[in-house]
Amino acid sequence: MAANTLLIELGVEELPPGALSSLAFALRDGVVKGLVDAEVPHGEAYALASPRRLAVRIEALTDKQPDREVEKRGPALVAAFKEGQPTKAAEGFARSCGVTVEELIHLETDKGTWLGYRERQSGETVETLLPAILNAAINALPVPKNMRWGASRIEFSRPVHWLVLLYGDQVVPASVLGLASGRTTLGHRFHAPTPIELRHADDYEAALEDAYVLVDLERRRERIREQVLAEAEVHDARAVIDEDLLEEVNGLVEWPVALTGTFDERFLEVPAECLISSMKANQKYFHLLDADGKLKPQFITLANIDSEDPQQVIYGNEKVIRPRLADAAFFFETDRKQTLEARRESLASVVFQRELGSLADKAARSEVVARFIAGKIGGDSQAAGRAAQLAKCDLVTEMVLEFPELQGIMGTYYARHDGEPESVAEAIHEQYLPRFAGDEIPRTPTGQALALADRLDTLTGIFGIGQRPTGAKDPFALRRATIGVLNILIKGELDLDLRELLELAASQHRELPKSEGLVDDVLTYMLDRFRAWAQDEGLPVDVYLAVRARPVTRPLDFARRLRAVHRFSQREEASALAAANKRVSNILAKQQHDGGTEVNSDRLIEDAEVALANAVSDCRDQVEPLFREAEYAQALDILATLRGPVDHFFDEVMVAVENDAIRANRLALLASLQSLFLEVADIAELQS
């Protein structure tokens, strides 16, 4: 069978930039799935796209399915013949196969002998298969919102204009979204408006580049990055490249050309975050910083045209950004005319959640918890309470209503302007930290107290109204809130009891329909999230399970145990001691031991049990002070020395003897041994 390159290109009006990449990869994956399902061998598959096209190029596509042998089974032999003559069942089966009864074969199975037929079927050609595969792939695309155009009943994200479907140098006849396939594509809308006839599928990318279209998503993205960095260097500046913005800009241009514009320096009196948000959200500009990390009155824009007069393009962008920045300056000036304190009343009319009340209600609940936490961690309870009162006030400012991503940031600026204590101003911003995996945590005690209080209020409230997250839905981002709490407590080295905090947070809610068992429910959910936290830290699941088996409710303590058990698991003795602990657990359960750990030395008969009892006693004296100081790694190093006495005990001593007193004493010895390890974790789980 021959192989060649397949090219698919769907030409459209400009697609939504945020959806371009996902649509391109979805189209590629859909076509590949169709080929795999049809058992058509192929090579590498590439997703290509620009604002005006979605394309797929597949190398080394075989021109047909492989031939295959098909086996059909008919009636059982006993039902196929009667007195040596074929029955109607046998004759009907033969007709369905297009042969005579004499041409059928016997198929032997474990359930008897059956009439059967084998034939070799030729594989279908790609020309035959592709129309259905392509239509299925396009119908399955995750289009954000379909539209219709003209009088057509056809729907797609944007109006479609052309379809290229080439297998090597041959057009594959197909009809997709009302378009007939061909070999004609279009280049850049302005630089190369003349139709392009593709001779071969392999010519596609080079032909489009000659027509001012970079159709390779990754190559175009890196071209943009390189140009932005180069432009910044020319202006002795550092460009800040936000990856999400870069992806969006990549979906806006086919032939990127970076240009640098300027804006009036008077706008620098406005907080840099406001100007940056305006430039990114409204104009898709990259901002520039000077050597000191301060915002420069310049921006980099990506034109989709290589203009003969680039200064006119720059002027146009400067003209457009001016009113946008003026709006930001106006919002900033207007907002500062009213203090955050004066805005507290407005929070009563902003619903946090229908059953949990307003933002004012949430602030009041968080204030109590924040004050308590601040007192526990050596912070300023009064500052924490004040920060909780003002924490959500910037949500009703003009700036944050226009740029929601500035919540907390603007609150900090406005609090400073109002003369609030610096710790209060900082905490208003820090309440949202960490915002994502790897983000920094609040660095001030007031910020830590507020960030914890806010999340704990949300967790207990949402669980309390029965809206806990499911595998598919987490509308209140409770998983992220939980990981945030864990990170603040652990990285901030705050040794707080999660149960105590949850009980206080839950008690601040007036009425919760799911209040029974609420604290236990939320606590279990949060401690279960330690599994994801541990994996992010590179810790194996069995290490997490070993610690999770113990009733540990202080996240900092939980993390210390995790790291200690992981270190212990790398020791040579770990595997044997984990197996021994599992054996001990099984013995104690089978013998229905009462849990006692008092060992009577007078009933120790065998040398091996005497040696183990002495070793356990010696270890206990050494590790108990370490347990009190949470020095779990050192404690486990000492417990690792028990491997020899434990192995010797199980080699020489029978536990389940007939003498009740001796048996009970040996069970107490094993329970005493187990209790030492359980002070840290159930290391039997390391066998998982």
Secondary structure by P-SEA (a helix, b strand, c coil): cbbbbbbbbbbbccccccaaaaaaaaaaaaaaaaaaaacccccbbbbbbcccccbbbbccccccccbbbbbbbccccccccccccccaaaaaaaaaaccccccbbbbbcccbbbbbbbbbbbbbccccccaaaaaaaaaaccccbbbbcccccccccccccbbbbbccccccccccccccccccccccccccccbbbbccccaaaaaaaaacccccaaaaaaaaaaaaaaaaaaacbbbbbcaaaaaaaaacccbbbbbbbbcccccccccaaaaaaaaaaccbbbbbbcccccccccbbbbbccccccaaaaaaaaaaaaaaaaaaaaaaaaaaaccccccccccccccccccccccaaaaaaaaaaaaaaaaaaacccaaaaaaaaaacccccccccccccccccaaaaaaaaaaacccaaaaaaaaaccccccccccccccaaaaaaaaaaaaaaaaaaaaacccccccccccaaaaaaaaaaaaaacccccccaaaaaaaaaaaccccccccaaaaaaaaaaaaaaaaaaaaacccaaaaaaaaacccccaaaaaaaaaaaaaaaaccaaaaaaaaaaaaaaaaaaacccccccccccccccaaaaaaaaaaaaaaaacaaaaaacaaaaaaaaaccaaaaaaaaaaccccccccaaaaaaaaaaaaaaaaaaaaccccccccc
